[in-house]
Structure formats: structure tokens, C-alpha cells
């Protein structure tokens, strides 16, 4: 199946998630800025060319949609406020993976009882979740990061 992240938001209709969502959207802007990785929202369907990029979508109303650019992109990561169903995104460990993982980690940290996060990646792998944790610490240096229980620790 490839290197993939999985999530579902069974608590998406709770007040806790609705509060967390507003914060997550604001925080995603900071993650993207701090990561310094070129991102897009997606490509326009007709041409799939670099000139036809749509900027990353980060909106309380419309959701979050990010991808890498050209060879640094893979599947579009999309998260919405009110969708409880199982979702997944293959990032193939491309550079934008660090932002995807950080968004998922931040969502879980803000509302651990509302979202379930799992991954093909390991928590202690330097090419997988470790990079996302490093980005997280750069954005929120005072936070103590807790591993989502569905993500394997490592070797």
C-alpha cells in the first residue's frame, strides 16, 4: 500500500473537537511557515503543471488540504472539520510528510479523545515521525509531546 497515515475523527461533532478544529487551523498556518517546505493545495486538474498550483488550503470552513510540489508531492492530505469516517494519505516519505504528520500530531494533542491517528511510520524513526516531532517542538517549545497510542514506538 505504501507509506501511509490514517485517521478518523469519531468525536467530530463534539464541542471539544469543534474548539480544537479552530485552533488546529490556526496552528497549521504556523506549522507550514515554520517547516519552510514548498507546499500546494493541489494541482489544477487540466494540466498538472507547476504553474497551475493551488495554494495550500487552511480554512476553518473548508478544511485543510496540502501536498508537496511536483516530485516532492504524492497524495493530497485532506482533513475536514466534520467528517468522522476513516481517512488516509500516502505521502511516500516525501518532504511534505513532516507537515502532514505534524498536523495529525497537533490534532491528537488538542483533542485526544476525538481523533484516532495511526501510521505505517514509527514514532522513533528519524525519517518518519521524529521529523514531525522536531517541527512540533520548534512551533510549541513548551509542550510535552505524547505519542498517539496507535503509532508504533519503533525498534
KOLLOKOL-102422 format. One record per atom (N, C-alpha, C): atom name; x, y, z. Coordinates in steps of 0.02 Angstrom, whole numbers. Layout:
<atoms>
<atom atom="CA" X="X" Y="Y" Z="Z"/>
...
</atoms>
This chain:
<atoms>
<atom atom="N" X="41" Y="-60" Z="0"/>
<atom atom="CA" X="0" Y="0" Z="0"/>
<atom atom="C" X="43" Y="63" Z="0"/>
<atom atom="N" X="104" Y="60" Z="26"/>
<atom atom="CA" X="146" Y="119" Z="28"/>
<atom atom="C" X="144" Y="152" Z="96"/>
<atom atom="N" X="188" Y="199" Z="106"/>
<atom atom="CA" X="194" Y="235" Z="170"/>
<atom atom="C" X="133" Y="280" Z="178"/>
<atom atom="N" X="91" Y="264" Z="227"/>
<atom atom="CA" X="25" Y="296" Z="233"/>
<atom atom="C" X="11" Y="316" Z="305"/>
<atom atom="N" X="-26" Y="370" Z="313"/>
<atom atom="CA" X="-52" Y="391" Z="378"/>
<atom atom="C" X="-128" Y="383" Z="377"/>
<atom atom="N" X="-156" Y="366" Z="435"/>
<atom atom="CA" X="-227" Y="351" Z="440"/>
<atom atom="C" X="-257" Y="391" Z="498"/>
<atom atom="N" X="-319" Y="412" Z="491"/>
<atom atom="CA" X="-353" Y="446" Z="545"/>
<atom atom="C" X="-428" Y="441" Z="536"/>
<atom atom="N" X="-461" Y="447" Z="592"/>
<atom atom="CA" X="-534" Y="456" Z="591"/>
<atom atom="C" X="-551" Y="499" Z="651"/>
<atom atom="N" X="-606" Y="535" Z="645"/>
<atom atom="CA" X="-625" Y="583" Z="696"/>
<atom atom="C" X="-694" Y="564" Z="722"/>
<atom atom="N" X="-698" Y="511" Z="763"/>
<atom atom="CA" X="-764" Y="491" Z="787"/>
<atom atom="C" X="-798" Y="544" Z="830"/>
<atom atom="N" X="-758" Y="588" Z="860"/>
<atom atom="CA" X="-785" Y="641" Z="901"/>
<atom atom="C" X="-793" Y="707" Z="865"/>
<atom atom="N" X="-801" Y="705" Z="799"/>
<atom atom="CA" X="-801" Y="767" Z="760"/>
<atom atom="C" X="-860" Y="812" Z="775"/>
<atom atom="N" X="-913" Y="786" Z="805"/>
<atom atom="CA" X="-971" Y="827" Z="819"/>
<atom atom="C" X="-973" Y="852" Z="892"/>
<atom atom="N" X="-919" Y="837" Z="929"/>
<atom atom="CA" X="-916" Y="859" Z="999"/>
<atom atom="C" X="-892" Y="932" Z="1003"/>
<atom atom="N" X="-910" Y="964" Z="1058"/>
<atom atom="CA" X="-887" Y="1032" Z="1070"/>
<atom atom="C" X="-810" Y="1034" Z="1075"/>
<atom atom="N" X="-781" Y="981" Z="1104"/>
<atom atom="CA" X="-707" Y="979" Z="1111"/>
<atom atom="C" X="-674" Y="980" Z="1043"/>
<atom atom="N" X="-699" Y="941" Z="995"/>
<atom atom="CA" X="-669" Y="941" Z="928"/>
<atom atom="C" X="-681" Y="1007" Z="892"/>
<atom atom="N" X="-739" Y="1035" Z="899"/>
<atom atom="CA" X="-754" Y="1098" Z="866"/>
<atom atom="C" X="-707" Y="1154" Z="889"/>
<atom atom="N" X="-692" Y="1155" Z="954"/>
<atom atom="CA" X="-643" Y="1203" Z="981"/>
<atom atom="C" X="-573" Y="1187" Z="955"/>
<atom atom="N" X="-555" Y="1123" Z="958"/>
<atom atom="CA" X="-489" Y="1101" Z="935"/>
<atom atom="C" X="-479" Y="1116" Z="861"/>
<atom atom="N" X="-531" Y="1108" Z="821"/>
<atom atom="CA" X="-526" Y="1119" Z="749"/>
<atom atom="C" X="-506" Y="1191" Z="734"/>
<atom atom="N" X="-539" Y="1238" Z="767"/>
<atom atom="CA" X="-523" Y="1309" Z="755"/>
<atom atom="C" X="-449" Y="1322" Z="772"/>
<atom atom="N" X="-426" Y="1294" Z="828"/>
<atom atom="CA" X="-356" Y="1301" Z="848"/>
<atom atom="C" X="-310" Y="1266" Z="799"/>
<atom atom="N" X="-329" Y="1206" Z="777"/>
<atom atom="CA" X="-287" Y="1168" Z="730"/>
<atom atom="C" X="-277" Y="1206" Z="664"/>
<atom atom="N" X="-329" Y="1237" Z="639"/>
<atom atom="CA" X="-322" Y="1275" Z="577"/>
<atom atom="C" X="-273" Y="1333" Z="588"/>
<atom atom="N" X="-280" Y="1370" Z="642"/>
<atom atom="CA" X="-233" Y="1424" Z="657"/>
<atom atom="C" X="-162" Y="1397" Z="664"/>
<atom atom="N" X="-155" Y="1341" Z="698"/>
<atom atom="CA" X="-89" Y="1311" Z="710"/>
<atom atom="C" X="-58" Y="1284" Z="645"/>
<atom atom="N" X="-99" Y="1260" Z="599"/>
<atom atom="CA" X="-73" Y="1234" Z="536"/>
<atom atom="C" X="-37" Y="1288" Z="497"/>
<atom atom="N" X="-62" Y="1349" Z="499"/>
<atom atom="CA" X="-27" Y="1405" Z="467"/>
<atom atom="C" X="44" Y="1411" Z="495"/>
<atom atom="N" X="51" Y="1406" Z="562"/>
<atom atom="CA" X="117" Y="1411" Z="594"/>
<atom atom="C" X="162" Y="1353" Z="575"/>
<atom atom="N" X="134" Y="1293" Z="571"/>
<atom atom="CA" X="173" Y="1234" Z="552"/>
<atom atom="C" X="201" Y="1242" Z="482"/>
<atom atom="N" X="159" Y="1263" Z="436"/>
<atom atom="CA" X="180" Y="1271" Z="367"/>
<atom atom="C" X="235" Y="1324" Z="362"/>
<atom atom="N" X="225" Y="1379" Z="395"/>
<atom atom="CA" X="275" Y="1433" Z="394"/>
<atom atom="C" X="341" Y="1410" Z="424"/>
<atom atom="N" X="338" Y="1376" Z="481"/>
<atom atom="CA" X="399" Y="1354" Z="515"/>
<atom atom="C" X="435" Y="1299" Z="476"/>
<atom atom="N" X="398" Y="1255" Z="445"/>
<atom atom="CA" X="429" Y="1199" Z="408"/>
<atom atom="C" X="470" Y="1224" Z="349"/>
<atom atom="N" X="449" Y="1278" Z="317"/>
<atom atom="CA" X="486" Y="1306" Z="261"/>
<atom atom="C" X="488" Y="1260" Z="200"/>
<atom atom="N" X="438" Y="1218" Z="192"/>
<atom atom="CA" X="435" Y="1172" Z="135"/>
<atom atom="C" X="385" Y="1200" Z="85"/>
<atom atom="N" X="403" Y="1196" Z="21"/>
<atom atom="CA" X="356" Y="1219" Z="-30"/>
<atom atom="C" X="297" Y="1171" Z="-33"/>
<atom atom="N" X="237" Y="1199" Z="-24"/>
<atom atom="CA" X="177" Y="1159" Z="-24"/>
<atom atom="C" X="126" Y="1189" Z="-72"/>
<atom atom="N" X="79" Y="1148" Z="-91"/>
<atom atom="CA" X="22" Y="1172" Z="-130"/>
<atom atom="C" X="-40" Y="1139" Z="-101"/>
<atom atom="N" X="-97" Y="1163" Z="-124"/>
<atom atom="CA" X="-160" Y="1131" Z="-105"/>
<atom atom="C" X="-173" Y="1072" Z="-150"/>
<atom atom="N" X="-158" Y="1080" Z="-213"/>
<atom atom="CA" X="-163" Y="1027" Z="-263"/>
<atom atom="C" X="-145" Y="1058" Z="-330"/>
<atom atom="N" X="-150" Y="1019" Z="-381"/>
<atom atom="CA" X="-140" Y="1044" Z="-449"/>
<atom atom="C" X="-208" Y="1054" Z="-481"/>
<atom atom="N" X="-213" Y="1100" Z="-527"/>
<atom atom="CA" X="-274" Y="1105" Z="-567"/>
<atom atom="C" X="-279" Y="1042" Z="-609"/>
<atom atom="N" X="-336" Y="1016" Z="-615"/>
<atom atom="CA" X="-346" Y="951" Z="-647"/>
<atom atom="C" X="-323" Y="950" Z="-720"/>
<atom atom="N" X="-333" Y="1003" Z="-757"/>
<atom atom="CA" X="-320" Y="1001" Z="-829"/>
<atom atom="C" X="-247" Y="987" Z="-847"/>
<atom atom="N" X="-200" Y="1018" Z="-814"/>
<atom atom="CA" X="-131" Y="1017" Z="-838"/>
<atom atom="C" X="-81" Y="982" Z="-793"/>
<atom atom="N" X="-93" Y="982" Z="-728"/>
<atom atom="CA" X="-46" Y="952" Z="-681"/>
<atom atom="C" X="25" Y="982" Z="-687"/>
<atom atom="N" X="29" Y="1046" Z="-701"/>
<atom atom="CA" X="93" Y="1080" Z="-707"/>
<atom atom="C" X="105" Y="1125" Z="-648"/>
<atom atom="N" X="169" Y="1138" Z="-635"/>
<atom atom="CA" X="189" Y="1181" Z="-579"/>
<atom atom="C" X="155" Y="1249" Z="-581"/>
<atom atom="N" X="146" Y="1277" Z="-640"/>
<atom atom="CA" X="115" Y="1343" Z="-646"/>
<atom atom="C" X="42" Y="1342" Z="-625"/>
<atom atom="N" X="12" Y="1284" Z="-623"/>
<atom atom="CA" X="-59" Y="1279" Z="-609"/>
<atom atom="C" X="-72" Y="1257" Z="-536"/>
<atom atom="N" X="-27" Y="1273" Z="-492"/>
<atom atom="CA" X="-34" Y="1253" Z="-422"/>
<atom atom="C" X="-88" Y="1295" Z="-388"/>
<atom atom="N" X="-123" Y="1262" Z="-344"/>
<atom atom="CA" X="-170" Y="1296" Z="-300"/>
<atom atom="C" X="-135" Y="1302" Z="-232"/>
<atom atom="N" X="-137" Y="1359" Z="-199"/>
<atom atom="CA" X="-103" Y="1366" Z="-134"/>
<atom atom="C" X="-133" Y="1317" Z="-83"/>
<atom atom="N" X="-94" Y="1301" Z="-30"/>
<atom atom="CA" X="-122" Y="1257" Z="22"/>
<atom atom="C" X="-188" Y="1285" Z="48"/>
<atom atom="N" X="-234" Y="1242" Z="61"/>
<atom atom="CA" X="-298" Y="1262" Z="90"/>
<atom atom="C" X="-294" Y="1251" Z="165"/>
<atom atom="N" X="-305" Y="1304" Z="203"/>
<atom atom="CA" X="-305" Y="1300" Z="276"/>
<atom atom="C" X="-361" Y="1347" Z="299"/>
<atom atom="N" X="-420" Y="1318" Z="310"/>
<atom atom="CA" X="-480" Y="1358" Z="323"/>
<atom atom="C" X="-526" Y="1322" Z="372"/>
<atom atom="N" X="-552" Y="1359" Z="420"/>
<atom atom="CA" X="-599" Y="1330" Z="468"/>
<atom atom="C" X="-659" Y="1301" Z="431"/>
<atom atom="N" X="-684" Y="1338" Z="382"/>
<atom atom="CA" X="-744" Y="1317" Z="347"/>
<atom atom="C" X="-731" Y="1262" Z="295"/>
<atom atom="N" X="-677" Y="1269" Z="257"/>
<atom atom="CA" X="-665" Y="1224" Z="200"/>
<atom atom="C" X="-618" Y="1165" Z="216"/>
<atom atom="N" X="-580" Y="1169" Z="269"/>
<atom atom="CA" X="-536" Y="1115" Z="288"/>
<atom atom="C" X="-462" Y="1129" Z="274"/>
<atom atom="N" X="-423" Y="1077" Z="279"/>
<atom atom="CA" X="-351" Y="1080" Z="268"/>
<atom atom="C" X="-335" Y="1034" Z="209"/>
<atom atom="N" X="-298" Y="1059" Z="160"/>
<atom atom="CA" X="-278" Y="1019" Z="102"/>
<atom atom="C" X="-207" Y="1040" Z="83"/>
<atom atom="N" X="-160" Y="994" Z="89"/>
<atom atom="CA" X="-90" Y="1009" Z="73"/>
<atom atom="C" X="-58" Y="951" Z="35"/>
<atom atom="N" X="-10" Y="969" Z="-6"/>
<atom atom="CA" X="29" Y="920" Z="-44"/>
<atom atom="C" X="97" Y="951" Z="-56"/>
<atom atom="N" X="145" Y="910" Z="-74"/>
<atom atom="CA" X="208" Y="935" Z="-97"/>
<atom atom="C" X="201" Y="957" Z="-169"/>
<atom atom="N" X="254" Y="984" Z="-197"/>
<atom atom="CA" X="252" Y="1010" Z="-265"/>
<atom atom="C" X="292" Y="964" Z="-311"/>
<atom atom="N" X="262" Y="948" Z="-367"/>
<atom atom="CA" X="292" Y="906" Z="-420"/>
<atom atom="C" X="320" Y="842" Z="-390"/>
<atom atom="N" X="384" Y="827" Z="-398"/>
<atom atom="CA" X="412" Y="764" Z="-374"/>
<atom atom="C" X="413" Y="760" Z="-298"/>
<atom atom="N" X="405" Y="816" Z="-263"/>
<atom atom="CA" X="402" Y="816" Z="-190"/>
<atom atom="C" X="331" Y="806" Z="-164"/>
<atom atom="N" X="284" Y="795" Z="-208"/>
<atom atom="CA" X="215" Y="783" Z="-188"/>
<atom atom="C" X="195" Y="711" Z="-201"/>
<atom atom="N" X="141" Y="690" Z="-170"/>
<atom atom="CA" X="115" Y="623" Z="-181"/>
<atom atom="C" X="39" Y="628" Z="-178"/>
<atom atom="N" X="7" Y="602" Z="-126"/>
<atom atom="CA" X="-66" Y="610" Z="-120"/>
<atom atom="C" X="-83" Y="673" Z="-81"/>
<atom atom="N" X="-137" Y="703" Z="-99"/>
<atom atom="CA" X="-162" Y="762" Z="-64"/>
<atom atom="C" X="-185" Y="742" Z="6"/>
<atom atom="N" X="-160" Y="777" Z="57"/>
<atom atom="CA" X="-184" Y="768" Z="126"/>
<atom atom="C" X="-244" Y="814" Z="135"/>
<atom atom="N" X="-300" Y="785" Z="154"/>
<atom atom="CA" X="-361" Y="824" Z="165"/>
<atom atom="C" X="-392" Y="805" Z="232"/>
<atom atom="N" X="-407" Y="857" Z="271"/>
<atom atom="CA" X="-442" Y="847" Z="335"/>
<atom atom="C" X="-497" Y="898" Z="339"/>
<atom atom="N" X="-555" Y="876" Z="361"/>
<atom atom="CA" X="-612" Y="920" Z="368"/>
<atom atom="C" X="-638" Y="919" Z="439"/>
<atom atom="N" X="-672" Y="971" Z="457"/>
<atom atom="CA" X="-698" Y="980" Z="525"/>
<atom atom="C" X="-747" Y="926" Z="545"/>
<atom atom="N" X="-792" Y="906" Z="502"/>
<atom atom="CA" X="-847" Y="864" Z="523"/>
<atom atom="C" X="-854" Y="798" Z="489"/>
<atom atom="N" X="-799" Y="766" Z="469"/>
<atom atom="CA" X="-804" Y="701" Z="436"/>
<atom atom="C" X="-776" Y="648" Z="483"/>
<atom atom="N" X="-820" Y="604" Z="510"/>
<atom atom="CA" X="-798" Y="554" Z="558"/>
<atom atom="C" X="-767" Y="492" Z="527"/>
<atom atom="N" X="-775" Y="482" Z="462"/>
<atom atom="CA" X="-754" Y="420" Z="431"/>
<atom atom="C" X="-678" Y="412" Z="428"/>
<atom atom="N" X="-657" Y="350" Z="419"/>
<atom atom="CA" X="-587" Y="332" Z="411"/>
<atom atom="C" X="-558" Y="367" Z="349"/>
<atom atom="N" X="-500" Y="398" Z="357"/>
<atom atom="CA" X="-466" Y="431" Z="301"/>
<atom atom="C" X="-392" Y="412" Z="301"/>
<atom atom="N" X="-360" Y="420" Z="244"/>
<atom atom="CA" X="-289" Y="404" Z="240"/>
<atom atom="C" X="-255" Y="447" Z="187"/>
<atom atom="N" X="-189" Y="450" Z="193"/>
<atom atom="CA" X="-149" Y="488" Z="145"/>
<atom atom="C" X="-81" Y="455" Z="138"/>
<atom atom="N" X="-63" Y="437" Z="77"/>
<atom atom="CA" X="4" Y="411" Z="62"/>
<atom atom="C" X="48" Y="471" Z="47"/>
<atom atom="N" X="102" Y="478" Z="85"/>
<atom atom="CA" X="149" Y="532" Z="73"/>
<atom atom="C" X="215" Y="508" Z="42"/>
<atom atom="N" X="226" Y="443" Z="43"/>
<atom atom="CA" X="288" Y="413" Z="16"/>
<atom atom="C" X="351" Y="443" Z="47"/>
<atom atom="N" X="344" Y="467" Z="109"/>
<atom atom="CA" X="400" Y="498" Z="145"/>
<atom atom="C" X="429" Y="559" Z="109"/>
<atom atom="N" X="390" Y="590" Z="67"/>
<atom atom="CA" X="413" Y="650" Z="31"/>
<atom atom="C" X="416" Y="708" Z="80"/>
<atom atom="N" X="450" Y="763" Z="64"/>
<atom atom="CA" X="460" Y="817" Z="112"/>
<atom atom="C" X="397" Y="842" Z="147"/>
<atom atom="N" X="340" Y="845" Z="113"/>
<atom atom="CA" X="280" Y="871" Z="145"/>
<atom atom="C" X="253" Y="824" Z="199"/>
<atom atom="N" X="280" Y="763" Z="203"/>
<atom atom="CA" X="260" Y="715" Z="255"/>
<atom atom="C" X="269" Y="745" Z="325"/>
<atom atom="N" X="321" Y="784" Z="335"/>
<atom atom="CA" X="333" Y="812" Z="401"/>
<atom atom="C" X="275" Y="857" Z="423"/>
<atom atom="N" X="247" Y="895" Z="376"/>
<atom atom="CA" X="191" Y="939" Z="393"/>
<atom atom="C" X="128" Y="897" Z="404"/>
<atom atom="N" X="116" Y="847" Z="363"/>
<atom atom="CA" X="58" Y="803" Z="371"/>
<atom atom="C" X="60" Y="771" Z="440"/>
<atom atom="N" X="117" Y="742" Z="458"/>
<atom atom="CA" X="123" Y="710" Z="524"/>
<atom atom="C" X="114" Y="760" Z="580"/>
<atom atom="N" X="141" Y="819" Z="572"/>
<atom atom="CA" X="135" Y="870" Z="624"/>
<atom atom="C" X="62" Y="893" Z="632"/>
<atom atom="N" X="26" Y="899" Z="578"/>
<atom atom="CA" X="-46" Y="917" Z="582"/>
<atom atom="C" X="-83" Y="862" Z="619"/>
<atom atom="N" X="-70" Y="799" Z="602"/>
<atom atom="CA" X="-104" Y="744" Z="636"/>
<atom atom="C" X="-86" Y="741" Z="710"/>
<atom atom="N" X="-22" Y="752" Z="725"/>
<atom atom="CA" X="0" Y="752" Z="795"/>
<atom atom="C" X="-32" Y="809" Z="833"/>
<atom atom="N" X="-34" Y="868" Z="804"/>
<atom atom="CA" X="-64" Y="926" Z="838"/>
<atom atom="C" X="-139" Y="914" Z="849"/>
<atom atom="N" X="-173" Y="886" Z="800"/>
<atom atom="CA" X="-244" Y="870" Z="808"/>
<atom atom="C" X="-254" Y="823" Z="867"/>
<atom atom="N" X="-212" Y="772" Z="871"/>
<atom atom="CA" X="-218" Y="724" Z="926"/>
<atom atom="C" X="-201" Y="757" Z="993"/>
<atom atom="N" X="-151" Y="799" Z="995"/>
<atom atom="CA" X="-132" Y="834" Z="1057"/>
<atom atom="C" X="-188" Y="881" Z="1080"/>
<atom atom="N" X="-222" Y="913" Z="1034"/>
<atom atom="CA" X="-275" Y="960" Z="1051"/>
<atom atom="C" X="-339" Y="924" Z="1073"/>
<atom atom="N" X="-352" Y="865" Z="1045"/>
<atom atom="CA" X="-415" Y="830" Z="1059"/>
<atom atom="C" X="-406" Y="755" Z="1057"/>
<atom atom="N" X="-367" Y="727" Z="1104"/>
<atom atom="CA" X="-351" Y="655" Z="1101"/>
<atom atom="C" X="-412" Y="609" Z="1106"/>
<atom atom="N" X="-465" Y="631" Z="1136"/>
<atom atom="CA" X="-524" Y="590" Z="1141"/>
<atom atom="C" X="-569" Y="593" Z="1080"/>
<atom atom="N" X="-551" Y="636" Z="1033"/>
<atom atom="CA" X="-594" Y="647" Z="974"/>
<atom atom="C" X="-566" Y="618" Z="910"/>
<atom atom="N" X="-501" Y="611" Z="905"/>
<atom atom="CA" X="-469" Y="588" Z="843"/>
<atom atom="C" X="-425" Y="528" Z="857"/>
<atom atom="N" X="-423" Y="482" Z="810"/>
<atom atom="CA" X="-379" Y="424" Z="813"/>
<atom atom="C" X="-330" Y="430" Z="755"/>
<atom atom="N" X="-265" Y="424" Z="771"/>
<atom atom="CA" X="-213" Y="432" Z="721"/>
<atom atom="C" X="-169" Y="370" Z="721"/>
<atom atom="N" X="-156" Y="342" Z="663"/>
<atom atom="CA" X="-109" Y="287" Z="656"/>
<atom atom="C" X="-68" Y="297" Z="593"/>
<atom atom="N" X="-18" Y="255" Z="584"/>
<atom atom="CA" X="29" Y="267" Z="529"/>
<atom atom="C" X="69" Y="204" Z="514"/>
<atom atom="N" X="93" Y="199" Z="453"/>
<atom atom="CA" X="142" Y="148" Z="436"/>
<atom atom="C" X="211" Y="166" Z="464"/>
<atom atom="N" X="219" Y="229" Z="482"/>
<atom atom="CA" X="283" Y="253" Z="510"/>
<atom atom="C" X="289" Y="238" Z="583"/>
<atom atom="N" X="351" Y="241" Z="607"/>
<atom atom="CA" X="366" Y="228" Z="677"/>
<atom atom="C" X="384" Y="293" Z="713"/>
<atom atom="N" X="365" Y="298" Z="775"/>
<atom atom="CA" X="374" Y="357" Z="816"/>
<atom atom="C" X="447" Y="378" Z="822"/>
<atom atom="N" X="492" Y="330" Z="829"/>
<atom atom="CA" X="563" Y="345" Z="841"/>
<atom atom="C" X="607" Y="342" Z="779"/>
<atom atom="N" X="577" Y="336" Z="721"/>
<atom atom="CA" X="616" Y="332" Z="659"/>
<atom atom="C" X="632" Y="403" Z="635"/>
<atom atom="N" X="696" Y="416" Z="622"/>
<atom atom="CA" X="717" Y="484" Z="603"/>
<atom atom="C" X="689" Y="507" Z="536"/>
<atom atom="N" X="670" Y="461" Z="492"/>
<atom atom="CA" X="641" Y="480" Z="428"/>
<atom atom="C" X="564" Y="481" Z="431"/>
<atom atom="N" X="536" Y="466" Z="487"/>
<atom atom="CA" X="463" Y="462" Z="492"/>
<atom atom="C" X="438" Y="512" Z="544"/>
<atom atom="N" X="413" Y="490" Z="600"/>
<atom atom="CA" X="381" Y="535" Z="648"/>
<atom atom="C" X="430" Y="579" Z="686"/>
<atom atom="N" X="493" Y="561" Z="689"/>
<atom atom="CA" X="541" Y="602" Z="726"/>
<atom atom="C" X="546" Y="672" Z="696"/>
<atom atom="N" X="545" Y="677" Z="630"/>
<atom atom="CA" X="548" Y="743" Z="598"/>
<atom atom="C" X="487" Y="785" Z="615"/>
<atom atom="N" X="429" Y="754" Z="619"/>
<atom atom="CA" X="368" Y="790" Z="637"/>
<atom atom="C" X="371" Y="814" Z="709"/>
<atom atom="N" X="399" Y="772" Z="752"/>
<atom atom="CA" X="407" Y="792" Z="823"/>
<atom atom="C" X="455" Y="850" Z="829"/>
<atom atom="N" X="508" Y="850" Z="789"/>
<atom atom="CA" X="555" Y="906" Z="790"/>
<atom atom="C" X="521" Y="971" Z="767"/>
<atom atom="N" X="480" Y="967" Z="715"/>
<atom atom="CA" X="443" Y="1026" Z="693"/>
<atom atom="C" X="395" Y="1048" Z="747"/>
<atom atom="N" X="361" Y="1002" Z="778"/>
<atom atom="CA" X="313" Y="1017" Z="832"/>
<atom atom="C" X="348" Y="1056" Z="888"/>
<atom atom="N" X="406" Y="1033" Z="908"/>
<atom atom="CA" X="443" Y="1067" Z="963"/>
<atom atom="C" X="466" Y="1137" Z="942"/>
<atom atom="N" X="482" Y="1146" Z="878"/>
<atom atom="CA" X="500" Y="1213" Z="854"/>
<atom atom="C" X="441" Y="1261" Z="858"/>
<atom atom="N" X="381" Y="1236" Z="845"/>
<atom atom="CA" X="322" Y="1278" Z="845"/>
<atom atom="C" X="295" Y="1287" Z="917"/>
<atom atom="N" X="296" Y="1235" Z="957"/>
<atom atom="CA" X="271" Y="1237" Z="1026"/>
<atom atom="C" X="325" Y="1210" Z="1073"/>
<atom atom="N" X="377" Y="1251" Z="1087"/>
<atom atom="CA" X="434" Y="1226" Z="1125"/>
<atom atom="C" X="417" Y="1206" Z="1197"/>
<atom atom="N" X="365" Y="1231" Z="1226"/>
<atom atom="CA" X="348" Y="1213" Z="1295"/>
<atom atom="C" X="304" Y="1152" Z="1302"/>
<atom atom="N" X="277" Y="1126" Z="1248"/>
<atom atom="CA" X="231" Y="1069" Z="1251"/>
<atom atom="C" X="269" Y="1004" Z="1262"/>
<atom atom="N" X="239" Y="961" Z="1301"/>
<atom atom="CA" X="265" Y="893" Z="1309"/>
<atom atom="C" X="225" Y="850" Z="1260"/>
<atom atom="N" X="260" Y="819" Z="1214"/>
<atom atom="CA" X="227" Y="780" Z="1162"/>
<atom atom="C" X="212" Y="710" Z="1188"/>
<atom atom="N" X="151" Y="689" Z="1176"/>
<atom atom="CA" X="129" Y="622" Z="1194"/>
<atom atom="C" X="116" Y="583" Z="1130"/>
<atom atom="N" X="143" Y="523" Z="1126"/>
<atom atom="CA" X="133" Y="480" Z="1067"/>
<atom atom="C" X="62" Y="455" Z="1064"/>
<atom atom="N" X="28" Y="466" Z="1007"/>
<atom atom="CA" X="-37" Y="434" Z="998"/>
<atom atom="C" X="-29" Y="358" Z="1004"/>
<atom atom="N" X="-71" Y="325" Z="1043"/>
<atom atom="CA" X="-60" Y="254" Z="1057"/>
<atom atom="C" X="-61" Y="208" Z="997"/>
<atom atom="N" X="-93" Y="228" Z="943"/>
<atom atom="CA" X="-96" Y="185" Z="883"/>
<atom atom="C" X="-32" Y="189" Z="841"/>
<atom atom="N" X="14" Y="234" Z="857"/>
<atom atom="CA" X="76" Y="240" Z="820"/>
<atom atom="C" X="130" Y="199" Z="856"/>
<atom atom="N" X="161" Y="153" Z="820"/>
<atom atom="CA" X="211" Y="110" Z="850"/>
<atom atom="C" X="273" Y="150" Z="868"/>
<atom atom="N" X="303" Y="131" Z="925"/>
<atom atom="CA" X="362" Y="168" Z="950"/>
<atom atom="C" X="423" Y="160" Z="905"/>
<atom atom="N" X="439" Y="103" Z="885"/>
<atom atom="CA" X="499" Y="91" Z="845"/>
<atom atom="C" X="529" Y="24" Z="862"/>
<atom atom="N" X="594" Y="18" Z="848"/>
<atom atom="CA" X="629" Y="-46" Z="858"/>
<atom atom="C" X="631" Y="-66" Z="930"/>
</atoms>
